[in-house]
Amino acid sequence: MTFLRSYSPFLLSVFRIMAGALFLQHGTSKYLSLPVTQMSGVSPMTMGGAAGIIELVCGALIVLGLFTRPAAFLASGTMAVAYFMAHAPQNFYPILNGGELAALYCFSFLYLAAAGPGPLSIDRLRGAA
């Protein structure tokens, strides 16, 4: 399928924005209670709270395309830790341990750390992409 090839750089930016926005909502839920979930109001001194700070800050940076590579790398590592600490001990299979999202975020952000932000980003505007 080659008809989308010319859109590839822009689709990278769309992918980055959507992945960042979906990741960001985990942080806004924890610290801004937007939306309210069982994790809302978490203490920053807990593992979930520390992850929430990373979700909030890195999610926003990834959406904006600002410091995309380091933010995505930190987000990827955070999701790897989340998977191996919270999900993997429950069961080997991600479908059974509830870790599909953490694993998918981990590899999505690892890809963004390598590929960069795409053309629609603040990094590109400042010549740092």
C-alpha positions in Angstrom: 0.0 0.0 0.0 1.8 3.1 -1.2 -1.0 5.7 -1.5 -0.3 6.9 2.1 3.5 7.1 1.7 3.5 10.8 1.0 1.5 11.5 4.2 3.9 9.5 6.3 5.7 12.5 8.0 2.3 14.1 8.9 0.9 10.8 10.1 3.9 10.5 12.4 2.9 13.9 13.9 -0.8 12.8 14.2 0.4 9.5 15.9 2.6 11.5 18.3 -0.3 13.9 19.2 -2.8 11.2 19.8 -0.4 8.9 21.8 0.6 11.9 23.9 -3.0 13.0 24.5 -4.1 9.5 25.5 -1.1 9.3 27.8 -1.7 12.8 29.2 -5.2 11.9 30.3 -3.8 9.4 32.8 -1.9 12.3 34.4 -4.8 14.7 34.4 -7.0 12.0 36.0 -4.5 11.5 38.8 -3.6 15.2 39.5 -6.5 17.3 38.1 -9.3 14.7 38.6 -10.2 15.3 35.0 -11.8 12.8 34.5 -12.4 11.4 38.0 -11.1 7.8 38.2 -10.1 5.4 41.0 -6.6 6.9 40.7 -7.7 10.5 41.2 -6.1 12.3 44.1 -3.1 10.0 44.2 -0.1 11.0 46.4 3.0 12.0 44.5 5.0 9.9 47.0 3.6 6.6 45.6 4.7 4.8 42.5 1.4 5.6 40.8 1.8 9.2 41.8 5.3 9.4 40.4 4.0 7.9 37.2 1.2 10.5 37.2 3.8 13.3 37.2 5.6 11.7 34.2 2.2 11.1 32.5 1.2 14.8 33.0 4.5 16.4 32.0 5.7 14.1 29.3 2.2 13.7 27.9 1.9 17.4 27.5 5.4 17.7 26.0 4.7 14.9 23.5 1.4 16.5 22.4 3.2 19.8 21.8 6.2 18.1 20.1 8.5 19.9 22.6 11.6 17.9 23.8 9.8 15.0 22.1 12.7 12.5 22.1 13.7 12.8 25.8 10.0 13.0 26.9 9.1 9.9 24.9 12.1 8.0 26.1 11.2 8.8 29.7 7.6 7.9 29.1 8.6 4.6 27.4 10.8 3.7 30.4 8.0 4.5 32.8 5.6 2.2 31.0 8.2 -0.6 31.0 8.5 -0.2 34.7 4.7 -0.2 35.1 4.4 -3.3 33.0 7.1 -5.3 34.8 6.1 -4.2 38.3 2.3 -4.1 38.2 1.3 -6.4 35.4 3.9 -9.1 34.6 3.8 -10.6 38.2 0.1 -11.3 37.8 0.5 -13.5 34.6 2.9 -14.0 31.7 0.4 -13.0 29.0 -0.5 -9.3 28.6 -4.1 -10.1 27.7 -4.5 -11.8 31.1 -2.5 -9.5 33.2 -4.0 -6.2 31.9 -0.7 -4.9 30.7 -1.5 -4.5 27.0 -1.8 -0.7 27.3 1.4 -0.3 29.2 3.3 -2.5 26.7 1.8 -0.6 23.7 2.6 2.8 25.3 6.2 1.6 26.0 6.9 0.6 22.4 5.0 3.6 20.9 7.0 6.0 22.9 10.2 4.1 22.2 9.4 4.5 18.5 8.8 8.3 18.9 12.1 8.7 20.8 13.8 7.2 17.8 11.7 8.7 15.0 11.3 12.1 16.4 8.2 14.4 16.5 7.3 14.7 12.8 6.8 18.0 10.9 4.0 19.4 13.1 5.9 20.1 16.2 7.5 22.8 18.3 10.8 20.9 18.1 10.7 21.3 14.3 10.0 25.0 14.5 13.0 25.5 16.8 15.2 23.4 14.6 15.7 20.6 17.1 13.8 17.7 15.5 
